[in-house]
Amino acid sequence: MPWSMRRIAFAVSLTTLLATPVLAAAGNKTTVTGEVIDSACYIKVGAKGESHRECAQKCADAGIPLALLEDGTGNVIWLASVPDMETPNKKLKEHAGRKVTITGTWAERGGARILLVESIQAVKR
């Protein structure tokens, strides 16, 4: 590879590394706090909060994944249940539009990362 190509590859790699949020290693238990959001409405129009709670619950019933909007970073964290063939929506639905602390482990494959939900604790308002 020519010298200029190596410099470009190095710069891109370094930028990607620095721009990637530091998260717990896959398989390690972690705790994350944020708001339970309806992923579709949040990504489409920024809908969140108590005023969007009822819509988020209906979207969850329709199969739209609920996610976590992480405090401090604003990152959307995708969530999954530990058991296969189960959605965490049922447990998350009552917390839609509200803050929770989720404990779980990270799973990653093909560049995608999800938090496997082990417990959900409401944050007192």
Phi, psi and omega in degrees: 000132179299155183304316182295323178294321178296320179296318179296314179300318179296315181298317179295317179298316180294317178298316179298316180298315182288331182277343181282127179298146179277117180237164179300147178296147180307134178092345179271139179291139179216163177233131182228138179244140178177190181263136175284122182238157170277113188300320183293308182294324179294313182291322181289311189228005179078016182293133178194177175085179183301326181292342180255004186305309183297317178297317180300321179294320177293320177297320178298318178297330180277358177099002176290129182294132169278148182223180180242126174267104189292131175299142175088320183254332185075010178287141173271121180255122178281140186239149176215158176279154176293312178290145176294158176057038178217141176257146177281356182306321183301318180282329183277334188308316182295343182257003183306133180078004183234163181274141178220165169244124181250132174251137180185193178235147179279142171233140183217138175201136176061028179087354178263145181228137176226155176258121179277113188285121175256323177208152179231128180235123177295140175270128181294136181274000000 
